[in-house]
């Protein structure tokens, strides 16, 4: 068997699961891959270290390959996504003082984005210091979903609140220190704030945009072209890991592995909630079952969908990160490579889920320009 040495960068997040399990349960070795995992602190580091070749592949924010391929990264290196690392997995957490104000004006306990968003809008429009909310990177699903939710709730994300960038492992500490009022991040950093008593999970990705990706496997276009056999072997290993993770009987073991200091470094009891969809929203509150909070396999969870890439592109245009053009839309869609996934993986998990937004507004993948124009018109009416 030919052996492939592959170095992968990752951030300490629950959705690094497939890479971790591929290594720790022997799925990578079974495909002839010697997989080295390198933990990092920020998405900017992940992006740059992949671009300069310190990483062969990376656990990566779903919009980041699109941004890189569109030339929006400091180091202009095209990146592709040959596999998604699952669906869902992030949430919006607010500080306890802000949550108390939201409850006072009708925030429900059940994560419903419409009612929770309405209560936040009431608090924002009541005046007082401008709220500071955090996302993990400008080109992140967290940034775009947070902005989508705020705008659909009547809050302009650039005028009514301030959005800042904070690396995921620092989110809970920033909230506890009072530097931010809330944030959107992947697990376990929502549950960390809940356990510390400083935050309350208000809503989540699975409710804002169902059956949507949060992280992908990022690979430079050049590396993929030069190492097709290594990439195919890694995709098969990750697919095997995804199937293992999709078995509910393996969740406890997966949480124990992720809990290790070289991975997440957080208690397994805190991690397992995201894997099982049993979420503790606030200190002393009862557990709420959330279907599809994080889906590591099945229902097309691992096939990168160009329609998702086009939606991320639409939000880049909506929020002024790039000008709209037919060429840019083509580049965005082409950065997601389901063909590589299908060609490498026997009997791949293909899409079978409806991807929907909480406000009921459809995204027509055939007409992104019309969708963008409609969103911008609505944005002009905010505040």
N, C-alpha and C positions, 0 to 999 in steps of 0.2 A: 504493500500500500504506500502510495506517495504521501509524505507528510508535508503539511503546510503550516508554517509559523505565522500566526496572525496576532497582532496587538490591537486591542480594542479599548478605547476610552469610554468611561461612563461616569455619570453623576450618581450620588447616593440617593436613589429614588426607587420606589417599589417597582416601577416599570422598567428597571434595568434587569428584571427577573429572568428574561430569556437568555441573556448573555451569561448571567451568573449560573443558572441551572445547566446550560449547555456545557460549561466548564466543570462544575462541581459534581454533576451526575454522570459524567463521562460521555455525553452525547457528541461533544466536539472531538474527543479522542477517537470515538467510534467511526468518525468520518475522516480520520486522518488529519485532524486539525490540532495543532498545539496552540491553544488559545491563552494568551496573556491578557489579563484585565488590569487596567490602570485607572484608579479612582481620581477624579478631578473635582474642582470646587465650583467652576462656573461654566456656563454654556459658551461664553466667549473663548475661554481656554480650549474647550472641546473643538470648536470650529477652527481655531487657528492651528492647533496641533495636528488636526486631520489634514488641513491644507498644506502644511509644510512637511508632512510625511512622518511625524512622530507616532501617529496612529495610522493603522491600515484601514480600520473601520471604526465607527463610533455609534454609541447610543446617542440619538440626536433628536432635537425638537423637530416636530413634523414639518413646520414651514421653513426650516433652516436650509435644506437642500435647494428649495425653490429660490430663496434669497441669494444663496451662493451662485446658483446658475444664472441668475439675473444680474450678477455683478454688484450686488448690494453689500457684499462682505469686504472688509479691508484688504484681504488677500483674495484676488480674483481667480478662484479655482472652481470650475463647475463640479457640483456634487449631485449624486443621484441617490434615490431611495429604492433599493430592490426588495425591501421587506418592511412591513409595519410591525411594531413591537407590541401590538394589542390595541384595544379600543378603550377609551375613557381613562379614568385614573386620577383626574385632578379635581380640585374643589375650590370654592371661594370661602375664606375664613375672615371674619371680622373680629376686632378687639371686643372684649366683654363690655366696655362702656358704650361702644357704638351699638352692639347688639341689644343692650337694655333700652336704648332710645328707639331702636327699630321695633322691638316688642311692644313698646308703649303706643306705637301708632299702627299696630296690626300685623307685625311679622309673624308668620306661622312657624311651627316647629318642624315642618315636614320637607324642607328644602325646595318647595315650589318656587321656581324662579320668578314667576309673574307676581305673586303676592309679596315675596321677599323683596323683589326689585321695587315694587310700589312703595313699600315701607321705607326703603333706603332713599327713594326719591323725595318722600315727605320730609325726611330728616335733612337731606341736602338743601331743599328749598326753604327750610325753616331758618336758614342763615347760620351764622357762626363761622368759625375757622374752616377753611377749605379742607376737605378730607384728603388724606394722602393714601393712595392705594398702590400696591406693588404687583408687578409681573416679573417673570424670570428673565425675559430678554425681549427686545423690540420685535424680533421675528420669532414669535412663539405662539402656540395655540392659546396659551394662557392670556397673552396680551389681546389677541383678537376676540376670544370668547368673552373676556371681561368687558371689552369695549362694546361688543355686540349686545351683551346683557344690559349694560348701563344705558346704551342708546335706546334700546327697545323699551326700557323702563322710564324713559323721559329724562335721562341724565346725560349731558354732553361730556364725554370722557376727557376732552381737552379744555373745557371751560368751567364746568361745574365741580370737577375734582382734579387732583393732580395724580398722575400715574408715574411711578418711578421704577427703576430696575434694581432688583435685589437677587443675588444667587439663592437657589432653593434652600441650601443648608442654613442660611442666615435669616430666613423669613421669620421663624417663630421667635428668635431672639430680638429681631427688630420690632416685632409686635409687642413683646413683653416690655421692651425698653421704651415704648411709646413713640418710636420713630415713624411708624406707619400706623394707619387705622384699620388696614385689612390687606388681603392679598389673594392672588390666585396662583396655586402651585400644586404639583403632584404630591401624592402621598410618599412618605409618612409625615410630611411637614405641616399638614393641617392637623393631624391627630396629635402631633407633638405639642402644638399650642393648646389644644384641648386638655391634654394631660397636665400641662403646666398651669392651667386655670386662667390663661390670659386670652383665649380666643374661643369662638363658637363658629362651627361650620354653618354657613348660611345657605349655600346652594352648591351645585356641582356640575361638572361637564356633562355627565350622563343625563341631566335634566335640561341643560341649556342647549346642547347639540348632541342628540343621541347617536350611538353607533359611529363615533368619529375618532380618528387617530389622535394621539398625543405625542408619541415618539415613534421614530423610524430607525432603521439601520442606515446610517449615512456612510457613503463610500465615494471617494473622488472618482470622477468619470475615467480618469487615466488609470487608476489602480484597478478598477473593474475590467478595463480593456486589457491590461497587462497580466492580470491574474484570474482569468475566467474560471479555471478549475478550483482554485482556492476559494473564490467567492461562492461557487456552487456547493462546495463541500460545507462551507459555513452555513449557508442557507438551509441545507438539509439538517445540520446539527441544531440550528435554531428552531426549525419546524418540529423536530423530535422533542426539543425542550418545551415548545409551546403545547404540544399534545400532552406531555406529562403535567405541565402546569394547569392545563384545562381540566384535569381530573380532580374533583373536589377532595378526594381522599389524600391528596398530596399537599394540600394547603398548609397544614401545620408544619410539615417538614420544610416546605419552601420558606415559610416565615422564619424558621430557626436558622436556615442557611443565610437568608438576607440579613438577619440580625447581627451577624458576625462583625467585629470591628473593622475589618477590611472592606466590608460592603456598606451597609447602612449604619451600623453601630447604634441601633435603637432596639428596645425590647421586642421580642417576637410577638408578645401579646398585643403590642401596639400596631404591629405590621399586619397581622393576620386579618384584621377587620377589613382592610382594603381588598385583600384577596378573596374574602368570603362575601363582601358586600354587606357586612354588618357594621354599621357606622355609629360611633358614639359622637353625637353632634356637639355636646357641651358637657361641662363638668357636672356629674351627678345625674345626667339625663339618661333615659332608657335608650337602648340600642334600636336603631332604625334599619330595617332591611331595605337595601337598595338594589334592585335588579340591574345587572350589567354595570355596576359601578366601575369595575375593571375586568375586561374580557381578554385573557391572554391567547385564546384559541377559539376556533369555531365561528361560523357566521361570517367568514371573510376577514377575521380580525388581523390576519397577517399579510393579506394581499394589498399592496399600495394602490390606492384608487386615484387615477388622474382627476376625477371629479372633485375629490377632496383637495387636491393640489390647486385646482382652479378656484375653489372657494377661498383658500388662504391667499391666493393671488388677488382676488377681488378685494380682500380686506387691506392688503398692502396698498392698493390703489385708493381705496376709500379713505384711508388715514394718511394719505400724502407721502407714502414711502417710495412710490414709483408712479410714473405716468402710464396710463392705459395705452396698450397697443396690441394689435393682433399677434405680432411677433412675440411679445412678452408673454401673452397668454399661451402660445404654443410652447415656449420654453418652459413655463411653469408646469404645464401638463406633462411634458416629456421628462421632467425630472423624477417623476414617479414611474418605476419600471416593473409593472406586474409581469411582464414577459420573462424577466430574469427569474422571478420567484416561481412562475409556473414551469419554466424549463428545468429548474434545478430540483424541484420538490415533487416526489411521487404523490399523486392524489392530493394536491394542495387544497387548503380551505378557501373556497371561493365565496365572494360576497353574497349574502342572502338576507341582509338586514336593511330596513328603511332607516335612512339617516335624516333626522328631522330637527328643526329648530323650535324652541319652546313657544315662539310667538306665531307659529303656523305659517310663516312666510316661506315659500318654496324658493330654492335656488335652481334656476334653469341653466344647466351646464352648457347648453347650446347657445345661450345668449348672456354671457357674463357682463357685457357692456351695459345692457338694459338693466340688469340687476344692480350694478354699481350706481348707475344714474338714479334709480329709484331710492337707493339707500342715501345717497347724497342729498336728494330732495328732502327726505325725512330729517336728516341731520340738520338742515338749515332751519327747521321748525323748532328744534330743541332750545329750551331756555329763552 
